[in-house]
Amino acid sequence: MTTSESRAISGYLERQLLIAMPSMGDPRFARTVIYMCSHNAEGAMGLVINKPYPGLTFPNLLTQLGIESTAENDIIVRQGGPVETGRGFVLHSTDYMRQGSVKIDEDIGIGLTATLDVLRAIATGTGPQHSLFALGYAGWGAGQLDAEIHDNAWLAAPADFELIFNPELDNLWDRAVRKIGIDVAKLASVSGHA
């Protein structure tokens, strides 16, 4: 890929869904759907939204953090990606925006907070109306994601609020692919270049 091609691609995936192609070679990303928080010339960062974190519930997490919960929370802890797996991120609706919150997508109302304050707010029922909690994130260095897109490892789709915050994770990858008008059964497992 030339430098001009890389510059043309950089940035366009921010606030999009990244959907792994069936031919994804990295098992950590097989059948993943990632909400892209940033994508620029320096790299990219996103959160996997459809992989539950094995053996960890949100109430257990709050207990481990010493946060007392007075609200009913059915939040599914998700594997946000293989980078900094001990670091937590809350992707949420923008009805909750406090110090440390970043508004990522004003069009569909998505923010991101990585402080304990948002967890305390969720635990007491004063947090965002819609949220998901992820441990870790997916990260790419400069040009790395652009090269993966060029190699047909990913599909890109417009972000969808309902899809992002839907707690039904089992078939989220299939629903994301269908959302962009592709028949999952016809999606080639091996892609080439024209």
CYANA upper distance limits for C-alpha pairs under 8 A (distance plus 0.5 A):
  1 MET  CA      5 GLU  CA      6.65
  1 MET  CA      6 SER  CA      7.13
  1 MET  CA    147 ALA  CA      7.58
  1 MET  CA    150 HIS  CA      8.27
  2 THR  CA      6 SER  CA      6.78
  3 THR  CA      7 ARG  CA      6.70
  4 SER  CA      8 ALA  CA      6.67
  5 GLU  CA      9 ILE  CA      6.84
  6 SER  CA     10 SER  CA      6.56
  6 SER  CA    143 GLY  CA      6.95
  6 SER  CA    146 ASP  CA      6.77
  7 ARG  CA     41 ALA  CA      7.43
  9 ILE  CA    146 ASP  CA      6.90
 10 SER  CA     39 HIS  CA      6.69
 10 SER  CA     40 ASN  CA      5.50
 10 SER  CA     41 ALA  CA      6.24
 10 SER  CA    143 GLY  CA      8.25
 10 SER  CA    146 ASP  CA      7.34
 11 GLY  CA     38 SER  CA      7.89
 11 GLY  CA     39 HIS  CA      5.14
 11 GLY  CA     40 ASN  CA      5.05
 11 GLY  CA     41 ALA  CA      7.83
 12 TYR  CA     39 HIS  CA      7.57
 13 LEU  CA     17 LEU  CA      8.10
 13 LEU  CA     18 LEU  CA      8.21
 13 LEU  CA     36 MET  CA      6.95
 13 LEU  CA     38 SER  CA      8.01
 13 LEU  CA     39 HIS  CA      6.51
 13 LEU  CA    156 ALA  CA      7.64
 14 GLU  CA     36 MET  CA      5.69
 14 GLU  CA     37 CYS  CA      6.18
 14 GLU  CA     38 SER  CA      5.26
 14 GLU  CA     39 HIS  CA      5.62
 15 ARG  CA     35 TYR  CA      7.27
 15 ARG  CA     36 MET  CA      5.76
 15 ARG  CA     37 CYS  CA      6.30
 15 ARG  CA     38 SER  CA      7.63
 15 ARG  CA    104 ILE  CA      7.49
 15 ARG  CA    105 ASP  CA      6.71
 15 ARG  CA    158 PRO  CA      8.07
 15 ARG  CA    159 ALA  CA      6.76
 16 GLN  CA     35 TYR  CA      6.56
 16 GLN  CA     36 MET  CA      5.98
 16 GLN  CA    156 ALA  CA      7.10
 16 GLN  CA    157 ALA  CA      6.30
 16 GLN  CA    158 PRO  CA      5.43
 16 GLN  CA    159 ALA  CA      5.20
 17 LEU  CA     33 VAL  CA      7.03
 17 LEU  CA     34 ILE  CA      6.01
 17 LEU  CA     35 TYR  CA      5.25
 17 LEU  CA     36 MET  CA      6.59
 17 LEU  CA    156 ALA  CA      6.18
 17 LEU  CA    157 ALA  CA      5.54
 17 LEU  CA    158 PRO  CA      6.46
 17 LEU  CA    159 ALA  CA      5.71
 17 LEU  CA    160 ASP  CA      8.47
 18 LEU  CA     33 VAL  CA      6.16
 18 LEU  CA     34 ILE  CA      5.45
 18 LEU  CA     35 TYR  CA      6.90
 18 LEU  CA     36 MET  CA      7.38
 18 LEU  CA    154 TRP  CA      6.72
 18 LEU  CA    155 LEU  CA      6.28
 18 LEU  CA    156 ALA  CA      5.26
 18 LEU  CA    157 ALA  CA      7.00
 19 ILE  CA     31 ARG  CA      7.77
 19 ILE  CA     32 THR  CA      6.53
 19 ILE  CA     33 VAL  CA      5.18
 19 ILE  CA     34 ILE  CA      7.00
 19 ILE  CA    154 TRP  CA      5.92
 19 ILE  CA    155 LEU  CA      5.43
 19 ILE  CA    156 ALA  CA      6.63
 19 ILE  CA    157 ALA  CA      8.05
 19 ILE  CA    173 TRP  CA      7.67
 19 ILE  CA    176 ALA  CA      7.83
 19 ILE  CA    177 VAL  CA      7.76
 20 ALA  CA     24 MET  CA      6.65
 20 ALA  CA     29 PHE  CA      7.23
 20 ALA  CA     30 ALA  CA      6.84
 20 ALA  CA     31 ARG  CA      5.90
 20 ALA  CA     32 THR  CA      5.94
 20 ALA  CA     33 VAL  CA      7.05
 20 ALA  CA    153 ALA  CA      6.66
 20 ALA  CA    154 TRP  CA      5.13
 20 ALA  CA    155 LEU  CA      6.84
 21 MET  CA     30 ALA  CA      8.33
 21 MET  CA     31 ARG  CA      7.59
 21 MET  CA    152 ASN  CA      7.74
 21 MET  CA    153 ALA  CA      5.84
 21 MET  CA    154 TRP  CA      5.68
 21 MET  CA    155 LEU  CA      7.02
 21 MET  CA    189 SER  CA      7.75
 22 PRO  CA     30 ALA  CA      7.67
 22 PRO  CA     31 ARG  CA      7.29
 22 PRO  CA    187 LEU  CA      8.07
 22 PRO  CA    188 ALA  CA      7.75
 22 PRO  CA    189 SER  CA      5.41
 22 PRO  CA    190 VAL  CA      8.01
 23 SER  CA    153 ALA  CA      7.24
 23 SER  CA    188 ALA  CA      8.48
 23 SER  CA    189 SER  CA      5.39
 23 SER  CA    190 VAL  CA      5.96
 23 SER  CA    191 SER  CA      7.97
 24 MET  CA     29 PHE  CA      7.48
 24 MET  CA     30 ALA  CA      6.32
 24 MET  CA     31 ARG  CA      8.42
 24 MET  CA    153 ALA  CA      6.02
 24 MET  CA    154 TRP  CA      8.29
 25 GLY  CA     30 ALA  CA      8.02
 26 ASP  CA     30 ALA  CA      7.05
 28 ARG  CA     81 GLY  CA      8.48
 28 ARG  CA     82 PRO  CA      8.10
 31 ARG  CA    173 TRP  CA      6.52
 32 THR  CA     48 VAL  CA      6.99
 32 THR  CA     49 ILE  CA      8.15
 32 THR  CA     50 ASN  CA      6.82
 32 THR  CA     51 LYS  CA      7.71
 32 THR  CA    173 TRP  CA      6.85
 33 VAL  CA     48 VAL  CA      6.21
 33 VAL  CA     49 ILE  CA      6.43
 33 VAL  CA     50 ASN  CA      6.50
 33 VAL  CA    172 LEU  CA      8.13
 33 VAL  CA    173 TRP  CA      6.51
 33 VAL  CA    176 ALA  CA      8.02
 34 ILE  CA     46 GLY  CA      6.45
 34 ILE  CA     47 LEU  CA      5.73
 34 ILE  CA     48 VAL  CA      4.69
 34 ILE  CA     49 ILE  CA      6.21
 34 ILE  CA     50 ASN  CA      8.29
 35 TYR  CA     46 GLY  CA      5.87
 35 TYR  CA     47 LEU  CA      5.82
 35 TYR  CA     48 VAL  CA      6.94
 35 TYR  CA     49 ILE  CA      7.24
 35 TYR  CA    159 ALA  CA      7.75
 35 TYR  CA    164 ILE  CA      8.07
 36 MET  CA     44 ALA  CA      8.12
 36 MET  CA     45 MET  CA      6.63
 36 MET  CA     46 GLY  CA      4.60
 36 MET  CA     47 LEU  CA      7.08
 37 CYS  CA     44 ALA  CA      8.23
 37 CYS  CA     45 MET  CA      6.21
 37 CYS  CA     46 GLY  CA      5.46
 37 CYS  CA     47 LEU  CA      7.89
 37 CYS  CA    104 ILE  CA      7.06
 38 SER  CA     44 ALA  CA      5.84
 38 SER  CA     45 MET  CA      5.76
 38 SER  CA     46 GLY  CA      7.25
 39 HIS  CA     43 GLY  CA      6.34
 39 HIS  CA     44 ALA  CA      4.60
 39 HIS  CA     45 MET  CA      7.00
 40 ASN  CA     44 ALA  CA      6.75
 40 ASN  CA    142 ALA  CA      8.40
 41 ALA  CA    142 ALA  CA      6.31
 41 ALA  CA    143 GLY  CA      7.44
 42 GLU  CA    141 GLY  CA      7.00
 42 GLU  CA    142 ALA  CA      5.05
 42 GLU  CA    143 GLY  CA      8.09
 43 GLY  CA    139 GLY  CA      7.95
 43 GLY  CA    140 TRP  CA      5.82
 43 GLY  CA    141 GLY  CA      4.93
 43 GLY  CA    142 ALA  CA      4.68
 43 GLY  CA    143 GLY  CA      6.95
 43 GLY  CA    144 GLN  CA      7.72
 43 GLY  CA    145 LEU  CA      7.97
 44 ALA  CA    139 GLY  CA      6.16
 44 ALA  CA    140 TRP  CA      5.59
 44 ALA  CA    141 GLY  CA      7.23
 44 ALA  CA    142 ALA  CA      8.11
 44 ALA  CA    145 LEU  CA      7.57
 45 MET  CA    137 TYR  CA      7.42
 45 MET  CA    138 ALA  CA      6.17
 45 MET  CA    139 GLY  CA      5.05
 45 MET  CA    140 TRP  CA      7.05
 46 GLY  CA     80 GLY  CA      8.29
 46 GLY  CA    137 TYR  CA      6.50
 46 GLY  CA    138 ALA  CA      5.70
 46 GLY  CA    139 GLY  CA      7.08
 47 LEU  CA     80 GLY  CA      5.12
 47 LEU  CA     81 GLY  CA      6.83
 47 LEU  CA    134 ALA  CA      7.58
 47 LEU  CA    136 GLY  CA      8.20
 47 LEU  CA    137 TYR  CA      5.60
 47 LEU  CA    138 ALA  CA      6.38
 48 VAL  CA     78 ARG  CA      7.89
 48 VAL  CA     79 GLN  CA      6.93
 48 VAL  CA     80 GLY  CA      4.96
 48 VAL  CA     81 GLY  CA      6.36
 48 VAL  CA    134 ALA  CA      8.22
 48 VAL  CA    137 TYR  CA      7.51
 48 VAL  CA    138 ALA  CA      7.49
 49 ILE  CA     78 ARG  CA      7.11
 49 ILE  CA     79 GLN  CA      8.13
 49 ILE  CA     80 GLY  CA      7.15
 49 ILE  CA    132 LEU  CA      8.47
 49 ILE  CA    134 ALA  CA      8.22
 49 ILE  CA    164 ILE  CA      7.16
 50 ASN  CA     78 ARG  CA      7.60
 50 ASN  CA    169 LEU  CA      5.66
 50 ASN  CA    170 ASP  CA      8.12
 50 ASN  CA    172 LEU  CA      6.82
 50 ASN  CA    173 TRP  CA      7.82
 51 LYS  CA     78 ARG  CA      5.96
 51 LYS  CA     79 GLN  CA      6.03
 51 LYS  CA     80 GLY  CA      8.14
 51 LYS  CA    169 LEU  CA      7.54
 52 PRO  CA     76 ILE  CA      6.99
 52 PRO  CA     77 VAL  CA      6.34
 52 PRO  CA     78 ARG  CA      4.70
 52 PRO  CA     79 GLN  CA      6.27
 52 PRO  CA    169 LEU  CA      8.29
 53 TYR  CA     76 ILE  CA      8.38
 53 TYR  CA     77 VAL  CA      6.00
 53 TYR  CA     78 ARG  CA      5.16
 53 TYR  CA     79 GLN  CA      5.40
 53 TYR  CA    135 LEU  CA      8.37
 56 LEU  CA     60 ASN  CA      7.01
 56 LEU  CA     61 LEU  CA      7.35
 56 LEU  CA     77 VAL  CA      7.19
 57 THR  CA     61 LEU  CA      6.73
 57 THR  CA     75 ILE  CA      8.38
 57 THR  CA     76 ILE  CA      7.06
 57 THR  CA     77 VAL  CA      6.55
 58 PHE  CA     62 LEU  CA      6.73
 58 PHE  CA     73 ASN  CA      7.82
 58 PHE  CA     74 ASP  CA      7.90
 58 PHE  CA     75 ILE  CA      6.50
 58 PHE  CA     76 ILE  CA      6.86
 58 PHE  CA     77 VAL  CA      6.35
 59 PRO  CA     63 THR  CA      6.77
 59 PRO  CA     69 SER  CA      8.07
 59 PRO  CA     73 ASN  CA      7.81
 60 ASN  CA     64 GLN  CA      6.70
 61 LEU  CA     65 LEU  CA      6.76
 62 LEU  CA     66 GLY  CA      6.66
 62 LEU  CA     67 ILE  CA      5.49
 62 LEU  CA     68 GLU  CA      7.36
 62 LEU  CA     69 SER  CA      7.78
 62 LEU  CA    119 LEU  CA      8.21
 62 LEU  CA    123 ALA  CA      8.28
 63 THR  CA     67 ILE  CA      6.26
 63 THR  CA     68 GLU  CA      7.32
 67 ILE  CA    119 LEU  CA      8.47
 67 ILE  CA    120 ARG  CA      6.92
 67 ILE  CA    123 ALA  CA      7.89
 68 GLU  CA    120 ARG  CA      8.37
 68 GLU  CA    123 ALA  CA      7.33
 69 SER  CA    120 ARG  CA      8.33
 69 SER  CA    123 ALA  CA      4.92
 69 SER  CA    124 THR  CA      6.36
 70 THR  CA    123 ALA  CA      6.51
 70 THR  CA    124 THR  CA      5.62
 70 THR  CA    125 GLY  CA      7.81
 71 ALA  CA    122 ILE  CA      7.99
 71 ALA  CA    123 ALA  CA      6.02
 71 ALA  CA    124 THR  CA      5.70
 71 ALA  CA    125 GLY  CA      5.70
 72 GLU  CA    123 ALA  CA      8.34
 72 GLU  CA    125 GLY  CA      8.33
 73 ASN  CA    122 ILE  CA      8.25
 73 ASN  CA    123 ALA  CA      7.77
 75 ILE  CA    131 SER  CA      8.15
 75 ILE  CA    132 LEU  CA      6.88
 75 ILE  CA    133 PHE  CA      7.64
 75 ILE  CA    167 PRO  CA      8.22
 76 ILE  CA    132 LEU  CA      7.49
 76 ILE  CA    133 PHE  CA      7.49
 76 ILE  CA    167 PRO  CA      7.66
 77 VAL  CA    132 LEU  CA      7.81
 77 VAL  CA    133 PHE  CA      5.86
 77 VAL  CA    134 ALA  CA      6.26
 77 VAL  CA    135 LEU  CA      7.81
 78 ARG  CA    132 LEU  CA      8.23
 78 ARG  CA    133 PHE  CA      6.69
 78 ARG  CA    134 ALA  CA      5.05
 78 ARG  CA    135 LEU  CA      6.78
 79 GLN  CA     85 THR  CA      8.33
 79 GLN  CA    134 ALA  CA      6.10
 79 GLN  CA    135 LEU  CA      5.89
 79 GLN  CA    136 GLY  CA      6.91
 79 GLN  CA    137 TYR  CA      8.17
 80 GLY  CA     85 THR  CA      8.19
 80 GLY  CA    134 ALA  CA      5.14
 80 GLY  CA    135 LEU  CA      5.62
 80 GLY  CA    136 GLY  CA      5.16
 80 GLY  CA    137 TYR  CA      4.93
 80 GLY  CA    138 ALA  CA      7.07
 81 GLY  CA     85 THR  CA      7.53
 81 GLY  CA    135 LEU  CA      7.78
 81 GLY  CA    136 GLY  CA      5.44
 81 GLY  CA    137 TYR  CA      4.39
 81 GLY  CA    138 ALA  CA      4.83
 81 GLY  CA    139 GLY  CA      8.26
 82 PRO  CA    136 GLY  CA      6.49
 82 PRO  CA    137 TYR  CA      6.55
 82 PRO  CA    138 ALA  CA      6.53
 83 VAL  CA    136 GLY  CA      5.83
 83 VAL  CA    137 TYR  CA      5.71
 83 VAL  CA    138 ALA  CA      6.45
 83 VAL  CA    139 GLY  CA      7.06
 84 GLU  CA    135 LEU  CA      8.30
 84 GLU  CA    136 GLY  CA      5.39
 84 GLU  CA    137 TYR  CA      7.23
 85 THR  CA    135 LEU  CA      5.79
 85 THR  CA    136 GLY  CA      4.26
 85 THR  CA    137 TYR  CA      7.57
 86 GLY  CA    135 LEU  CA      6.57
 86 GLY  CA    136 GLY  CA      6.70
 87 ARG  CA    135 LEU  CA      6.03
 87 ARG  CA    136 GLY  CA      5.91
 88 GLY  CA    114 ALA  CA      6.60
 88 GLY  CA    133 PHE  CA      7.42
 88 GLY  CA    134 ALA  CA      6.13
 88 GLY  CA    135 LEU  CA      4.98
 88 GLY  CA    136 GLY  CA      6.69
 89 PHE  CA    112 LEU  CA      7.47
 89 PHE  CA    113 THR  CA      6.56
 89 PHE  CA    114 ALA  CA      5.13
 89 PHE  CA    115 THR  CA      8.26
 89 PHE  CA    133 PHE  CA      6.26
 89 PHE  CA    134 ALA  CA      5.75
 89 PHE  CA    135 LEU  CA      6.90
 89 PHE  CA    136 GLY  CA      7.99
 90 VAL  CA    112 LEU  CA      6.19
 90 VAL  CA    113 THR  CA      5.76
 90 VAL  CA    114 ALA  CA      6.56
 90 VAL  CA    118 VAL  CA      8.04
 90 VAL  CA    131 SER  CA      6.97
 90 VAL  CA    132 LEU  CA      6.12
 90 VAL  CA    133 PHE  CA      5.08
 90 VAL  CA    134 ALA  CA      6.91
 91 LEU  CA    110 ILE  CA      7.47
 91 LEU  CA    111 GLY  CA      6.39
 91 LEU  CA    112 LEU  CA      5.11
 91 LEU  CA    113 THR  CA      7.14
 91 LEU  CA    131 SER  CA      6.10
 91 LEU  CA    132 LEU  CA      5.91
 91 LEU  CA    133 PHE  CA      7.04
 91 LEU  CA    134 ALA  CA      8.46
 92 HIS  CA     96 TYR  CA      8.02
 92 HIS  CA    110 ILE  CA      6.13
 92 HIS  CA    111 GLY  CA      5.72
 92 HIS  CA    112 LEU  CA      6.57
 92 HIS  CA    113 THR  CA      8.31
 92 HIS  CA    128 PRO  CA      6.71
 92 HIS  CA    129 GLN  CA      8.24
 92 HIS  CA    130 HIS  CA      5.99
 92 HIS  CA    131 SER  CA      4.60
 92 HIS  CA    132 LEU  CA      6.93
 93 SER  CA    109 GLY  CA      6.08
 93 SER  CA    110 ILE  CA      5.30
 93 SER  CA    111 GLY  CA      6.38
 93 SER  CA    128 PRO  CA      6.39
 93 SER  CA    129 GLN  CA      6.97
 93 SER  CA    130 HIS  CA      5.77
 93 SER  CA    131 SER  CA      6.95
 94 THR  CA    103 LYS  CA      7.54
 94 THR  CA    109 GLY  CA      5.67
 94 THR  CA    110 ILE  CA      5.93
 94 THR  CA    111 GLY  CA      5.88
 94 THR  CA    128 PRO  CA      7.70
 95 ASP  CA    128 PRO  CA      6.33
 95 ASP  CA    129 GLN  CA      7.50
 96 TYR  CA    127 GLY  CA      6.72
 96 TYR  CA    128 PRO  CA      5.27
 96 TYR  CA    129 GLN  CA      8.31
 97 MET  CA    101 SER  CA      5.98
 97 MET  CA    102 VAL  CA      8.00
 97 MET  CA    103 LYS  CA      8.24
 97 MET  CA    111 GLY  CA      7.84
100 GLY  CA    113 THR  CA      6.59
100 GLY  CA    114 ALA  CA      7.65
100 GLY  CA    115 THR  CA      7.28
101 SER  CA    111 GLY  CA      7.12
101 SER  CA    112 LEU  CA      6.09
101 SER  CA    113 THR  CA      4.95
101 SER  CA    114 ALA  CA      7.90
102 VAL  CA    111 GLY  CA      5.95
102 VAL  CA    112 LEU  CA      5.70
102 VAL  CA    113 THR  CA      6.89
103 LYS  CA    109 GLY  CA      8.27
103 LYS  CA    110 ILE  CA      6.78
103 LYS  CA    111 GLY  CA      4.78
103 LYS  CA    112 LEU  CA      6.99
104 ILE  CA    109 GLY  CA      8.44
104 ILE  CA    110 ILE  CA      6.24
104 ILE  CA    111 GLY  CA      5.63
104 ILE  CA    112 LEU  CA      7.27
105 ASP  CA    109 GLY  CA      6.13
105 ASP  CA    110 ILE  CA      5.54
105 ASP  CA    111 GLY  CA      7.27
106 GLU  CA    110 ILE  CA      7.04
108 ILE  CA    160 ASP  CA      8.29
108 ILE  CA    161 PHE  CA      6.97
110 ILE  CA    161 PHE  CA      8.41
113 THR  CA    118 VAL  CA      7.32
114 ALA  CA    118 VAL  CA      8.15
115 THR  CA    119 LEU  CA      7.94
116 LEU  CA    120 ARG  CA      6.78
117 ASP  CA    121 ALA  CA      6.67
118 VAL  CA    122 ILE  CA      6.66
118 VAL  CA    127 GLY  CA      6.80
119 LEU  CA    123 ALA  CA      6.56
119 LEU  CA    127 GLY  CA      8.15
120 ARG  CA    124 THR  CA      6.85
120 ARG  CA    127 GLY  CA      8.35
121 ALA  CA    125 GLY  CA      6.60
121 ALA  CA    126 THR  CA      5.30
121 ALA  CA    127 GLY  CA      4.86
121 ALA  CA    128 PRO  CA      8.49
122 ILE  CA    126 THR  CA      6.29
122 ILE  CA    127 GLY  CA      4.76
122 ILE  CA    128 PRO  CA      7.49
123 ALA  CA    127 GLY  CA      8.19
130 HIS  CA    165 PHE  CA      7.04
131 SER  CA    165 PHE  CA      6.97
132 LEU  CA    165 PHE  CA      7.06
140 TRP  CA    144 GLN  CA      6.13
140 TRP  CA    145 LEU  CA      6.36
141 GLY  CA    145 LEU  CA      7.95
143 GLY  CA    147 ALA  CA      6.68
144 GLN  CA    148 GLU  CA      6.92
145 LEU  CA    149 ILE  CA      6.66
146 ASP  CA    150 HIS  CA      6.69
147 ALA  CA    151 ASP  CA      6.69
148 GLU  CA    152 ASN  CA      6.89
148 GLU  CA    153 ALA  CA      5.93
148 GLU  CA    154 TRP  CA      7.50
149 ILE  CA    153 ALA  CA      6.19
149 ILE  CA    154 TRP  CA      6.05
149 ILE  CA    155 LEU  CA      8.03
151 ASP  CA    192 GLY  CA      8.42
152 ASN  CA    191 SER  CA      6.86
152 ASN  CA    192 GLY  CA      8.03
157 ALA  CA    176 ALA  CA      8.39
157 ALA  CA    180 ILE  CA      6.87
159 ALA  CA    164 ILE  CA      8.12
160 ASP  CA    164 ILE  CA      6.64
161 PHE  CA    165 PHE  CA      6.86
162 GLU  CA    166 ASN  CA      6.28
163 LEU  CA    172 LEU  CA      7.90
163 LEU  CA    176 ALA  CA      7.92
168 GLU  CA    172 LEU  CA      7.40
171 ASN  CA    175 ARG  CA      6.79
172 LEU  CA    176 ALA  CA      6.53
173 TRP  CA    177 VAL  CA      6.78
174 ASP  CA    178 ARG  CA      6.69
174 ASP  CA    184 VAL  CA      7.08
175 ARG  CA    179 LYS  CA      6.48
176 ALA  CA    180 ILE  CA      7.44
177 VAL  CA    181 GLY  CA      7.45
177 VAL  CA    182 ILE  CA      6.30
177 VAL  CA    183 ASP  CA      7.90
177 VAL  CA    184 VAL  CA      7.10
178 ARG  CA    182 ILE  CA      5.59
178 ARG  CA    183 ASP  CA      6.60
178 ARG  CA    184 VAL  CA      7.35
182 ILE  CA    186 LYS  CA      8.17
182 ILE  CA    187 LEU  CA      7.67
183 ASP  CA    187 LEU  CA      6.91
